[in-house]
Amino acid sequence: MAAVAAGRRRPEAKHYILLALAATLAAAAVVTVVFVVLSPARVGFTVTSATSHRSGDGGLLLSLTIAAANPSRRAAVRYQSMFVDVSNNTGPTWTNWVRASVKTAMPLVQPERNVTRIHATVDLVGGKWAEEFTGKKTSHGFGVIVTTMARFKVGVSLTRLYDIKVSCGPIDFFAKHSGTANCTAA
């Protein structure tokens, strides 16, 4: 009774329920803000150059440059690893393919609002297999699959690891001018 006489009432069950609801709402708001801030940036890939020339050992060297665009104003991208696969069109799609050697060092950090160029090559040893893979250099519809593992960095926070896979093509390594192609999610 002394608490009532002083003008203070004891908290009732409804006060505890309202307090729990307010705490739940505040926690949900914090989680939502964190997820929005740490959401991945939209990155885009384009093959900007595809050429071929004879290598020193009489083989054929297919070279390509991939432009990775990060238009985000808030998130940098850290590419942990990247794989580039080249497929020809002389057989069923993605039956005949070769793993390219990515020449750009990984891991690679790409800042905000940046386009980074990634270089890769396929060294085909001369002979029947190289001729079959390239259709005796008459194949003009190569496909490229780019697979990368990346994290996004917002401020000091890193997101989880994302698996990004895109398909690019058709690409012509044997055109008079360098071949180019847009990429779409694979």
Phi, psi and omega in degrees: 000336181295326180291323179290322181294329181279358178093006179250137177253156176288140177296137178262174181301323181295330177292319177295321179295315178296321177296317178295319177296319179295319179295320178296317179297318179295318179295319178297321179295318179296315179297317179298315179298317180297316180295321179292316181294321183266013177291148184291151175284159176272114178254148179234150181235144177215139171275116184261345180205133175218116182224168175220150173200163180290137176271170184298334182265015179087000178276192181237132180249118175263124182242139175217151177241129180249128177263121176258117183257127175242096182277358185297144176267353185234342187240129170271160180242135175242104178281114180284316180208159179212137176236138178236123179245135180247130179239146178261175179249023180272358178213191178301145183305132178061021171273317179255105180216160181226138176281127178277157175266114180283120184272341179282130184295139176242148000289152183236127178259126180248119181290172177297152177048058186217147171245122182248135180264132180241127184255138179217152179223152172239118180260105179266119178294140182301160177125190186299319182298316179296320178295320179291319181296322182265001183062040184055041180063027176250356179284125183240018183227051178289152175243152179230132173247126176251123178238126181222150173252126185219150171242152177249139183245118177245110186065240178258356184268138175253141176278179174292172179280128179252141175260114182249130181223126179230153178244133183236141176156174357284148182239137180246107179281346188248013178287162178295325178250155182304135179281147177225160178197147173275159181240146177232160179302136181259000000 
